[in-house]
Amino acid sequence: MGEHVIKLPDVGEGVAEAELVEWMADIGTNVTEDQVLAAVMTDKATVEIPSPVEGKVIWQGGKVGEIISVGSPLIRLEVDGPGNVKPGAAPEEAKDDGPAPEPKEAKEEKEPAKDEKSARAEKPKAEQKPAPNTDKQKTNGAAKTVSAVPRKEGEKPLASPAVRKRAADAGLDLRRVPGTGPANRISHEDLDAFIASGGEGAVARGSGYVRNTQVTDVPVIGLRRKIAEKMEAANARIVPITYVDEVDMTALEDLRKELNETRKEGRAKLTILPFLMRAMVKAVSEQPHLNAIFDDEEGVVHQHGGVHIGIAAQTPNGLMVPVARHAEARDIWDCAEEAARLAEAAKSGKAARDELSGSTITITSLGAMGGIVTTPVINHPEVAIVGVNKMQTLPRWNGSEFVPRKIMNLSSSFDHRVIDGWDAAVFVQRIKSLLENPAMIFIES
């Protein structure tokens, strides 16, 4: 038997380190060639690391959330044959990959993790298994109280489905029940003893409600860490101004409905988004300093000719901003198809790295959630972001009577260090004019 060390490969041009976001093979797991072992994240792209050989996982090079340097040992396998490292040697001695730096935040884990059996053998007997609480002696006619010590944070109680169902039917919090089986497994007898003892949280009295004293620690890692860093940078550097105005979307909605009903087969369905994208292209052509990146370190505003629109999208993993590049060169249908493609790629986790960077101005929308006003956070280092709020039918005075109109608010934020309030208002008013008179969107100036 030999040992094979897998190091973190170069996962992108210019990337020196990556965050470990998920282990997909635990210590002791037998893995096959090409099986995914771990997932790492750099910037906003998640990369899966496959196994080049077949073997058994005997060591992991860090914990989820730690930063691993490119070239550092990531995982160690026991394999048939000589492997690529001497048996028992430190992972850093892998022959085929050359010397590798040690993980930045995982220095304490230099030796292979001990297997479960040896780990249990080193624990004091009192820690290996709590003493069974089977004391049924009576004191003054009452059962002796069971001491229900909570488990370690995040530790799930082990129990069979039948025990879990019985506990749920009884309104019992299994986290409070001491288990006397292997690995503290809870049996029917443990339930009986706990209920008979009147242990804390055993059965809710009267109302059926049970106190929940659990506190769950959720590490801020992966995409959530990237989002936090981005928001922190925006808050620390940008002085924002937010401008809100309502837009009468009645005419645009009528046009959108007509275009969707008559669109060619295979074309994407039009939403409000492609109209807004085209309106923004027209508006920034008149105010190019809003389609820009502010390098506040150098004190330079980089005005871009190409309009690369970031489209904030909520995904199962968190907020991502895929980029529709060169919106100025796309018609309304192309904008719709690109927006739909990017949204699907982001939600499925298949968005390429270059599709998640390089935006020059951003659209964000919480309209589906029903908000009427938001204060969008600028996507640093951009200088402007346009926010879409919900659309609702409201009465509006037309000069002689109140009539129903479809109204939607735009909430837009600007970097007040380089964008004056007047310019911000002019920009939003131009977008409003185009959306309220949607035929103007299709007229080339």
BAMIRO-403228 format. One record per atom (N, C-alpha, C): residue in one letter; x, y, z. Coordinates in steps of 0.1 Angstrom, whole numbers, plus 5000, padded with zeros to 4 digits. Layout:
// residues N
AXYZ;...
END
This chain:
// residues 445
M500849885000;M500050005000;M500950125000;G500450234993;G501250354993;G500250474996;E500850594996;E500050714999;E500250814987;H499050874984;H499050974973;H498551104979;V499351214977;V498951344982;V498351424970;I497251484972;I496651574962;I496751714967;K497351804959;K497551934962;K496552024955;L496252144961;L495352234955;L495952284942;P495252254931;P495852304918;P495652444915;D496252494905;D495952634900;D494552644895;V493652704902;V492252704898;V491852824890;G492752904886;G492453024878;G493653114876;E493753184865;E494953264862;E495053374873;G496253384879;G496553484889;G496053454903;V495453334905;V494853304918;V495953234926;A496253284938;A497253224947;A496653144958;E495353154961;E494753084972;E493253074969;A492652984976;A491152954975;A490652924988;E489352944990;E488652905002;E488052765001;L488252685011;L487652555011;L486252565016;V485252535007;V483852555010;V483152425013;E483652305009;E482952185011;E483852065010;W483851965019;W484451835017;W483351745012;M483651665002;M482751574996;M483151424998;A484251405005;A484651275009;A485351285023;D484751215033;D485251215046;D486351125048;I487151145059;I488251055063;I487650915064;G488350815058;G487850675058;G487050635046;T486650735038;T485850705026;T486750655015;N486250545008;N486950494996;N486450574984;V487350624976;V486950704965;V487450644952;T486850674941;T487250624928;T487950744920;E488550704909;E489250804901;E488150894895;D488451024895;D487551134890;D486451164900;Q486351094911;Q485351134921;Q485651264927;V484651354929;V484951484935;V485251474950;L486351534954;L486751524968;L486351644976;A486451764969;A486251884977;A485851994967;A485352104972;A484952224964;A485652344971;V486352424962;V486952544967;V486452664959;M486552784965;M486052904959;M487053004958;T487153074946;T488053184944;T487253294938;D487253414943;D486453524939;D484953474941;K484253454930;K482853404931;K482653274923;A483753214919;A483653084911;A484052974920;T483152864920;T483352744928;T483952644919;V485052574923;V485752474915;V485752344923;E485352234916;E485452104922;E486752034920;I487351974930;I488651904929;I488351754928;P488651694917;P488451544916;P489651474920;S489551344922;S490651254926;S491251194913;P492651204912;P493251154900;P493451004901;V493250944913;V493450804916;V492350744924;E492350614925;E491450544934;E492150514947;G491450534958;G492050514971;G491150544983;K491750554995;K490950575007;K491450705014;V490550795017;V490850925023;V491450895037;I492650945040;I493250925053;I493651055060;W493451165052;W493851295058;W493251415050;Q492851515057;Q492251635050;Q493051755054;G493351845045;G494251955047;G493652085052;G492452075058;G491952195064;G490452175067;K489852275073;K488452275077;K487752375067;V486452345066;V485652435057;V485652575062;G485952665053;G486052805056;G487552855057;E488452765057;E489852805057;E490352835043;I491452915043;I492052955030;I493252865028;I493252805016;I494352715012;I495152775001;S496452775002;S497252824991;S497452724980;V497452774968;V497752694956;V499052614958;G498952484956;G500152404958;G500252334972;S499352374981;S499352324994;S498652184994;P499052095003;P498451965004;P496951985007;L496051915000;L494651935002;L494051805008;I494451685003;I493951565008;I494951455005;R494851355014;R495851235013;R495151105012;L495551025003;L494850895000;L495750785002;E495150675007;E495950545008;E495550474995;V496550434988;V496350374975;V497150244973;D496650154964;D497450034960;D498650084952;G499750024954;G500950064947;G501750164956;P502850224950;P503750304957;P503150444960;G502150494953;G501650634955;G502750734951;N502650854956;N503550964953;N504251014965;V504150944976;V504850994988;V505150874997;K506250885004;K506650765013;K505650745023;P505350625027;P504350595037;P504750655050;G503850725057;G504150795069;G504750925068;A505150965056;A505851095054;A504751205055;A505251325058;A504351445058;A503851475044;P502651525043;P502051555030;P502951645021;E503751735028;E504551825020;E505651755012;E505851625015;E506951565008;E506551494995;A505351524990;A504951464978;A505951484967;K506251374959;K507451384950;K507051454937;D505851414932;D505551464918;D505151604917;D504751674928;D504251804927;D505251914932;G506451864937;G507451964942;G507052014956;P507852104962;P507552154975;P506352244974;A505552244985;A504252324986;A504152394998;P503652524998;P503452595010;P502452545019;E502552565032;E501552515041;E500252605041;P499052545042;P497852625042;P497852735053;K497352855049;K497552975057;K496752955071;E495552895070;E494852895083;E494552755088;A495352665083;A495152525088;A496452465093;K497352545099;K498652505103;K498652395114;E497552405122;E497452315133;E497252175129;E496752155116;E496352015112;E497451965103;K498651935109;K499751885100;K499851735099;E499251665109;E499251525109;E497951465104;P497951345098;P496651285094;P495751265106;A494451285104;A493451265114;A493451125119;K493351105132;K493350975137;K491950905134;D491950775132;D490750715129;D489850715142;E488550685139;E487550695150;E487850605161;K488350485158;K488550385169;K489650435178;S490750475173;S491850515181;S491550645189;A490750735183;A490250855189;A489450825202;R488550725200;R487750685211;R488650625222;A489650545218;A490450485228;A491250575237;E491550695232;E492250795239;E491450875249;K490150875247;K489250955255;K489150885269;P488950965279;P488650915292;P487350835292;K487350725300;K486150645300;K484850725302;A484950825310;A483750895313;A483250965301;E484150995291;E483651075279;E483250975268;Q483650855269;Q483350765258;Q481850735258;K481150725269;K479750685269;K479150725282;P478150815282;P477550855294;P476950735302;A477050735315;A476450625323;A474950615320;P474550485318;P473050475316;P472350515328;N471250595326;N470450645337;N469250555338;T469350445345;T468250355347;T467750345361;D468050445369;D467650455383;D466150475384;K465450375388;K464050375389;K463550375404;Q464550405413;Q464150415427;Q463150535429;K462250525438;K461250625441;K461750705453;T461550835453;T461750925464;T460550995467;N459850975478;N458551035482;N457551015470;G457550895464;G456550855454;G456850915441;A457950995439;A458251055426;A459450985419;A459450985406;A460650925399;A461851015400;K463050965401;K464251045402;K464451125389;T464851245391;T464951335379;T466151295371;V466051285357;V467151255348;V467751395345;S469151395345;S469851515342;S470051515327;A469351595319;A469451605305;A470451705300;V471651665299;V472751755295;V472651775279;P472551905275;P472551925260;P473751875253;R473551835241;R474751785233;R475651905229;K476751865223;K477651975218;K476952045207;E477252175205;E476652255195;E476652195181;G475552175175;G475552125161;G475451975161;E475551905172;E475551755173;E474151705172;K473851625163;K472451575161;K472251445169;P471151425176;P470951305184;P470751185174;L471351075178;L471150955170;L469950875175;A469050835167;A467850755171;A467250695158;S466550585160;S465850515149;S464650595145;P464150575133;P462950645128;P461750625138;A461650505143;A460550485152;A460650565165;V461850575170;V462050655182;V461850805179;R462250855167;R462050995163;R460551025162;K459850925156;K458350955154;K457650955168;R458050865176;R457450855190;R457750985197;A458951035196;A459351165203;A458551275197;A458451285184;A457651395178;A456251395182;D455651275182;D454251265186;D454051305201;A455051285209;A454951325223;A455451465226;G455851535215;G456351675217;G457651675225;L458451575222;L459751565229;L460851615221;D461751695228;D462951745222;D464151645224;L464451575213;L465451465214;L466851515218;R467051645216;R468351705219;R468651705234;R467451695242;R467551695257;R467651555263;V467551455254;V467451315260;V468851255260;P469351205271;P470651135271;P470450995265;G471350955256;G471350825250;G472250735256;T471850605258;T472750505264;T473350405255;G472950415242;G473450325232;G474850365227;P475350295217;P476650325211;P476550465205;A477550545207;A477650685202;A476450765207;N476050735219;N474950805226;N473650795219;R473450685212;R472150655205;R471050645215;I469850705211;I468750705220;I467750595217;S467450515227;S466550405225;S465150435231;H464150345229;H462850355235;H462950365250;E463850285256;E464050285270;E464550415275;D465450485267;D465850615271;D464750715271;L463850705262;L462650795261;L461750765274;D461550635277;D460750605288;D461350665301;A462650645303;A463250695315;A463250855316;F463450915304;F463451065304;F462051115307;I461051065301;I459651105303;I459251085317;A459550965323;A459150935336;A459851025346;S461051075343;S461851155352;S461351295353;G460551335342;G460051475342;G461251565338;G462151515330;G463351595326;G462951725319;E463851825319;E463551955313;E463351935298;G462251985293;G461951975279;G461351845275;A461051755285;A460551625281;A459251635273;V458251675279;V456951685273;V456351825276;A455851895266;A455252025268;A453952005276;R453752085286;R452552075294;R451452165290;G450252115288;G449152205285;G449152245270;S449952345266;S449852405253;S450452325242;G451352225246;G452052155235;G453352225230;Y453652335236;Y454852415232;Y456052365240;V457252355233;V458452315240;V459452425239;R460252455249;R461252555249;R462352515240;N462852605232;N464052575223;N465152665227;T466152605233;T467352685238;T468552675229;Q468352615217;Q469452595209;Q470052725203;V471352735202;V472052845195;V472952775185;T472652805172;T473452745161;T474452845156;D475752805156;D476752895150;D476952865135;V476752965127;V476852945112;V478053015107;P479152945103;P480353015098;P480053095086;V480553215085;V480353295073;V481553255063;I481153165054;I482253115045;I481653115031;G482553075022;G482153065008;G481653195002;L480553184994;L479953294988;L479453394998;R478953355009;R478453445019;R479553535024;R480753475025;R481953555030;R482253665019;K482253615006;K482553714995;K481553824995;I480253794997;I479253894997;I479453995009;A479853935021;A480054025032;A481254115029;E482354065023;E483454145020;E483154255010;K482254225000;K481854324990;K481054434997;M480054395005;M479254495012;M480054585022;E481054515028;E481854595037;E482654695030;A483254655018;A484054755010;A483154865005;A481954835001;A481054934996;A480655035007;N480354985019;N479955065030;N481155155035;A482355095035;A483555175040;A483955275030;R483855255017;R484355355007;R483355445001;I482155394998;I481255474991;I480355564999;V480155694995;V479255785001;V477955784992;P476955704996;P475855694986;P474755804987;I474055824976;I472855894976;I471855814968;T470655804974;T469555724968;T468455814963;Y467955784951;Y466955874944;Y465855774940;V464555804945;V463455724942;V462355804934;D461855744924;D460755804916;D459855694911;E458555724909;E457655624904;E457555644889;V457255524882;V457155514868;V455855454864;D455155524855;D453855464850;D454255364839;M454055234842;M454455124833;M453255074825;T452155144824;T450955094817;T451255074802;A451855174796;A452055154781;A453155044779;L454155044787;L455154934785;L454554804787;E453754784797;E453154654799;E452254614788;D451554704782;D450654674770;D451554634759;L452654704756;L453554664746;L454254534748;R454654514760;R455354384764;R454354264761;K453154284765;K452154174763;K451954144748;E451854254740;E451654234726;E452954164720;L454154204723;L455354144718;L455454004722;N455053964734;N455153824738;N454153744731;E452953794728;E451953714721;E452353694706;T453153784701;T453453774686;T454953734684;R455653694694;R457053674693;R457253544685;K458453534678;K458753414670;K459053294679;E458853184674;E459053054682;E460553044685;G460853014697;G462253004702;G462753124708;R462053234707;R462553364713;R462253364728;A463053424736;A462853434750;A461653524753;K460953494764;K459753574768;K460353704774;L459653814770;L460053944775;L459553974789;T460454014798;T460054064811;T460354214811;I460254274822;I460554424823;I462054444821;L462854344825;L464354354825;L464954404812;P464654334801;P465354384788;P464954524784;F463754564787;F463354704785;F464254804793;L464354764806;L465154844815;L466654854810;M467154734806;M468554734801;M468754824789;R467854824780;R467954914768;R467755054772;A466855084781;A466655224786;A467955274793;M468655184800;M469855224807;M470955254797;V471055174786;V472055194776;V471855334770;K470555374767;K470355504761;K470655614771;A470355594784;A470555694794;A472055714796;V472855614797;V474255634799;V475055684787;S474455664775;S475055724763;S475055874765;E474155934772;E474056074774;E474856124787;Q475056024796;Q475856054808;Q476855944810;P477855934802;P478855824803;P479555814816;H479555924824;H480255914837;H479555824847;L478355784844;L477555694853;L477855544849;N478355524837;N478755384833;N480255374835;A480655364848;A482055384851;A482455304864;I483755294865;I484455234877;I485255334883;F485155354896;F485855454904;F487055394911;D488255414906;D489455364913;D489855474924;D489255454936;D489455554946;D490855554952;E491655444949;E493055444953;E493855544945;E493655544932;E494355624922;E493655754920;G492355764924;G491655894922;G491255914907;V490855794901;V490555804886;V489255734884;V488355794876;V487055734872;V487255684858;H487155554856;H487255494843;H485855484837;Q485655564827;Q484355564820;Q484455464808;H483455374808;H483555264798;H482555294787;G483055264774;G482155274763;G481155164762;G481655044766;G480854924766;G479954924779;V478654894777;V477754894788;V477654744793;H478354714804;H478354574809;H477454574821;I476254524820;I475254534830;I475254414840;G475554444852;G475454334862;G473954314866;I473554194867;I472154164871;I472154084883;A471854154894;A471854084907;A470853974907;A471253854911;A470353734911;A470553654924;Q469353624930;Q469353544942;Q469453394938;T470453324944;T470653184941;T470553104954;P470452974953;P470452894965;P471652914973;N472752954967;N474052974975;N474253124980;G473353214976;G473453354979;G473353444967;L473653574970;L473553674959;L474753664950;M474453664937;M475453664927;M475053764916;V476053824909;V475853924900;V476453884886;P475753804878;P476253774865;P476153894856;V477053904846;V477154024838;V476754004823;A475854084819;A475454094804;A476354184798;R477354134790;R478354224784;R477854284772;H478354404769;H478054484757;H476454494755;A475754534765;A474354554763;A474054654752;E474954744749;E474754844738;E474654784725;A475154664723;A475154594710;A474054484710;R473154484719;R472054384719;R470754454717;D469854384710;D468454434708;D467654384720;I466354414720;I465554384732;I465454234734;W465454154722;W465254014723;W466653944728;D467654004723;D469053954727;D469253974742;C468854094747;C468954124761;C468154024769;A466953994765;A466053894772;A466753754772;E467253714761;E467853574761;E469153574770;E469953674769;E471153684777;E470853684792;A469853764796;A469453774810;A468953644815;A468153574807;A467653444811;A468753344812;R469653344803;R470753244803;R471653264815;L471953394818;L472853424830;L472153384843;A470853414844;A470153384856;A470153234859;E469953154848;E469953004850;E471352954853;A472353014847;A473752974850;A474153004864;A473653114869;A473953154883;A473253064893;K471953034890;K471252954900;K471652814900;S472152764889;S472652624888;S474052604892;G474752724895;G476152714898;G477052694887;K476652714874;K477452684863;K477952814856;A477752924862;A478253054857;A479753054857;A480353084845;A481853094844;A482353214852;R483653204855;R484253314864;R484153444857;D484353454844;D484353584837;D482953634835;E481953544837;E480553594837;E480053654850;L480953654860;L480553704873;L481453824877;S482053884867;S482854004870;S482954094858;G483354214860;G483554304849;G482354394846;S481354404855;S480254494853;S480554634854;T479854724847;T480154874849;T478954944855;I477754884855;I476554934862;I475654814864;T474854824875;T474154714879;T472654734881;I471854634878;I470354634881;I470154534893;T469354574902;T468854484912;T467354494914;S466754384917;S465254384918;S464754304930;L463954364938;L463254294948;L461754304946;G461354344934;G459954364931;G459054244934;A459654124931;A458854004933;A458453984947;M459254044957;M458954024971;M457954134976;G457654224968;G456554324972;G457054454977;G458354484978;G458754604983;G458454724974;I458154844980;I457854954972;I458955054971;V459955044981;V461155134981;V462255044986;T463455064980;T464654994986;T465755104985;T466855064992;T468055154992;T469255064987;P469355044974;P470354954968;P471754984972;V472554884975;V473954904978;V474754894965;I475555004962;I476255004950;I477254894949;N477354834938;N478354724935;N479754784933;H480454804944;H481754864944;H482654784934;P483454844926;P483754994925;P482955074915;E481755024911;E480855094902;E480355224909;V479655304902;V479255434907;V477655444907;A476955344901;A475555354900;A474855224900;I473655214906;I472855094906;I471455134905;V470655054897;V469255084895;V468454974901;G467555004910;G466754914917;G465254914913;V464754794910;V463354774906;V462454734918;N461354804920;N460454764930;N459154704924;K458254664933;K457054594928;K456154694920;M455454634910;M454454704902;M453054684908;Q452254784909;Q450954774914;Q449954874907;T448754834906;T447754914899;T447155014910;L447355144906;L446955254915;L446155364908;P445255434915;P444555544908;P445455664906;R445355714894;R446155834891;R445255934884;W445356064887;W444556174882;W445056204868;N444156204858;N444556234844;N444156374840;G443656454849;G443256594846;G441756614847;S441056504846;S439556504847;S438956404855;E439756294857;E439256184866;E440356094870;F440056004880;F441055914884;F440955784875;V442055734871;V442055614862;V443155514868;P442955384866;P443855284871;P445155284862;R446255294868;R447555284861;R448455184868;K449355124860;K450355034866;K451555114870;I451855124883;I452855204888;I453955124894;M455255154891;M456355094897;M457455194901;N458055174913;N459055264917;N460455224913;L461255314909;L462755284907;L463455344919;S464255264925;S465155314936;S466555294932;S467255404930;S468555404924;S469555474933;S470755414935;S471855474943;S473055504935;F473755614940;F474855664932;F476055694942;D477255684937;D478355724945;D478555874945;H478155934957;H478056084957;H479456144957;R480456074958;R481856124957;R482156174943;V481556114933;V481856144919;V480556174911;I479356144917;I478156174910;I477256274918;D476956384912;D476156484919;D474756444920;G473956494929;G472556464930;G471756504918;W472156614912;W471456664900;W471656554889;D472856514887;D473156414876;D472356284879;A472356244891;A471556124895;A470056134891;A469556254894;A468056284891;A467856284876;V468756344868;V468656354854;V468656204848;F469556124853;F469655984848;F468355914851;V467855914863;V466655844866;V465455894858;Q465356024857;Q464256084849;Q464356044834;R465556024829;R465655984815;R465155844814;I465555754823;I465055614823;I463555614824;K463055694833;K461555704835;K460855744822;S461355844815;S460755884803;S460755774792;L461855704791;L461955594782;L460955484785;L460855444798;L459955344802;L458455384800;E458155504802;E456755554801;E456355574786;N457355594778;N457155604763;N458055494756;P457655374758;P458555264754;P458955264739;A458155324730;A458455334716;A459855404714;M460155494724;M461455564723;M462655474725;I462455364732;I463455264734;I463955214721;F463155194711;F463455134698;F463955234688;I463855364691;I464255464681;I465755494683;E466555484673;E467955514673;E468155664672;S468955724681;S469155864681;S470255904671;
END
